[in-house]
Amino acid sequence: MKYISTRGKAPALSFGDVLLAGLANDGGLYVPETLPSYSKEEIASWANLSYQDLAFKVMWPFVESDIPADAFKIMINDAYAGFNHEAVAPMVQVGNNEWILELFRGPTLAFKDFALQLLGRLMDYVLAERKEKLVILGATSGDTGSAAIEGCRHSEYLDIFILHPFERVSEVQRRQMTTVIDDNVFNIAVKGNFDDCQGMVKSSFADQSFLKGAKLGAVNSINWARIMAQIVYYFSSALSVGAPHRKVSFSVPTGNFGDIFAGYLAKQMGLPIDQLVVATNQNDILHRVIAENDMSRQSLNVTLSPSMDIMVSSNFERLLFDAHGRDGAAIDDLMARFNQGDVSLNDEAWSFVKANFDSYKVDDKKTCEVIADVFAQTQYLLDPHTAIGLEAARQCWKDLAVPMITLATAHPVKFPEAVEKAACESPSLPEHLKDLFERKESYAVLENNLADVQAFVTEKI
Ligand SMILES: *Cc1c(COP(=O)(O)O)cnc(C)c1O
């Protein structure tokens, strides 16, 4: 399978190249040239597979040109061995026909482990084959950093540097990153905000001369391999409630549009999905574009669901590519228009988006109410992102006979502020993190200055 850029000007690449490249060199994002598609009978035949075996079935067509089957199976088994539930992605029922898909059973307690546990292993394999090394540089506002570090820490071929805004991530989130003490792991607290960190990463990718010949790799959600790994749990959860013999719907707490885009792909591949609900917090650009065709950028709100506090969703470009008949030139044009201040899609593209997605926005007050109500009724504690997903599901659900699955993207222990505001008791840390607050931390604190950060990276590699 080949991968093409959404802006049509970069060369088509193989899986291995796309994995290491991240962004295409024309500024676009890589997508598969064609998608595999499965019949109802074939999907039904997967119903009794383990999560790992299903993951192999779903992902194999995307990687087969670059990775041997046996090696891929081992990577999948290793990637999900550290999850603390036999089913890897278990389901919990919270209402009539209403399900929560627990995606927080991995080492860092957020759904990002599904992709990043596999990504680190895939990169290692391809780099070993090519006898190359890669420097991973990323910025995090919380969950991505720890999941990326956990995914890369055992690698011989990767050095990983993660920037986080000094004193602006929660203590659990910081400790999940800074207590990983390995030779190839470097945490940097930048005396600035998340956008400053992100800006430094972007500048470093644009001009890599400071690295003296080493190459940078990206683990953020524009990396195709992350999307790929997220397709699997749409299949596993749907199968467990009766698909493909009945339809299912999903509600997804959304930030960069990576997670829900994987659901859209599952539908293209043959999974009978009725509704895909985009759930947003106050940072509602996706809700506005779906409901009103308004893509204007507004200033960032700090909310109780910080992993969804984004102004522009980078993966939305992958959907826009399909919405414009997969015409790279049209996307190139559209992005130029957005930069000049245009904020809407043409009618055809907007209709395409509306035909595929529903959306709803939930504010902090409602988020806390949902956490409290669900806890009172079922004793089940939601994290704030998941609470937004569940509320959006309830508001958008069209056919109550179709099971509605809300993706639980994080464990509530990661977001104690929201849980306490909802007047619920904070849950305790799972077994493998019980001593998190006693562990030794290691991180550098640097000024908000690109030259300082780059000098630090150069010195350490
Ligand atoms: C990253 C994240 C999201 C948003 O996922 P996207 O793929 O960026 O849409 C939602 N919830 C949690 C807890 C996250 O960590």
The ligand as an ORCA input file, in Angstrom:
! r2SCAN-3c Opt
* xyz 0 1
  C      -5.657     13.443     23.219
  C      -6.912     13.327     23.997
  C      -8.168     13.612     23.426
  C      -8.325     14.129     22.021
  O      -8.020     13.158     21.033
  P      -7.826     13.606     19.500
  O      -7.359     12.382     18.795
  O      -6.764     14.672     19.532
  O      -9.113     14.107     19.003
  C      -9.298     13.415     24.198
  N      -9.216     13.007     25.481
  C      -8.033     12.721     26.061
  C      -8.005     12.302     27.485
  C      -6.836     12.868     25.347
  O      -5.658     12.584     25.947
*
